[in-house]
Amino acid sequence: MKAIEKVSITDLAVKEIEGMCFSNKIAVGDKLPTEKELCDTLNISRSTVREALRVLQAMGIVEMRPGKGAYLKTKNRRDDHSSITHWFRAHKIQLQDFLEIRLALEPLAARLAVERGTEEEVNEIEEIFSSFEEAQKKHDVVNLAISDEALHGAIAKATHNTLLIIVNNKIADAFAEFRTKSFADSRTAGNALEPHRSIVRAILSRDAEEAERQMKQHIEISLQDVNFIVRD
């Protein structure tokens, strides 16, 4: 249940900080309260604050300036179709690079998760997928992105390969904006549920070959989605 709790706390933090951003107290271009101030105000950990700010940055609401903090970028809550398409076109090469690395890394992670994952770790993967599925039903872009990252992170953790886990975390940090933008597009969001279900089903069945195959297919679909959007 730890993973579901983490998703709920992060989602709450996102909504609370987003509420601050859209209040009359902060104008576009203004600096947000510091991490410590947000921790004290919301009574949450610094890691949760950082994760929430990262989600808001991925949503395009907040701009993170190294060494300076977080600044309000816009009060527009939702990306429209044209702005999503523009973002994908501007980042096409970078996205392809990341997805090609994921294509090499994550099928291996799925296989190793089956072979090495404990029952507790496999159950955690199943629980996170349930959160992902619920977010999909509600068209909840924020929780879709958070659950997706948590799911792939849990699979990496179940490999018990320290280097693979570190690389996965680095990719997740760099990939955060893509996750939110892709789930904001109804076409690509609709392509995410069944592949994830197939991956999780194979892991639960302890079928290493099928888990590897399904993960490879999932990343290939993500590559296709990028190309589909940029051609739109």
C-alpha positions, 0 to 999 in steps of 0.5 A: 500500500506504500505506493498508493499512499505516495501517489495520494500525498503527491497528488494532494501536494500538487493540488495545494501548490496549484491552488496557491499558483492560481490564487490572487496572491501570486502573479505570473512571473512571481517566485513561489514560496521556498521548499522549506516554506511549502514543507511547513505550510503543507506539513509534508516532506521536502521530497514530496514538495520537490516531486509536486513541483516537478509535476507542475513544471511538467504541466507547464505551470511552474518554471524551475530556475536552478539556484533560484527556486520555482516561479509561476509560468502560467495560470492556464491549467490545461494544454490545448491540442495545438500547444501539445503538438507544438511541444512534441515537435520542439522536443522530437529528437530528445524524445526519440533519444529517451525512448530508444534508451528506454527500449533497450533498458526497460524490457530487460527490467521487466524480465529481471523483475519477474525473475528476481522480484519478491512477492511484496514487490510484485504486489506493489506493482499490481497496486500501482497499476490499480492507481493508474487504471483509476486515474485513466477512468477519471481522465486524471492527467496528473495521477496518470503521470505520477502512477506511470512513473511509479509503476516503471520505477517499481519494476526497476526496483524489483530487478535488484540491479542498483545501476539499472535503478539509478539509470531508470531514476535519471531517465524518469527525472528527464522524462517527467514533462513528456509523461504529463504532455503525453497523458494530456493528449487523449489519443496517446493516453488511450494507448497506455492502459492495455500495454500496461495491463499486459505488462503487469499481467505477465509479471504477476504470472511470472512469465519473464519472456512475455513481460519482456515482450510486452514492455518492448511493445509498449515502448515501441507504441510510445515511439509511434505516438510521438511520430503520430503527434508531430505529423498531426 
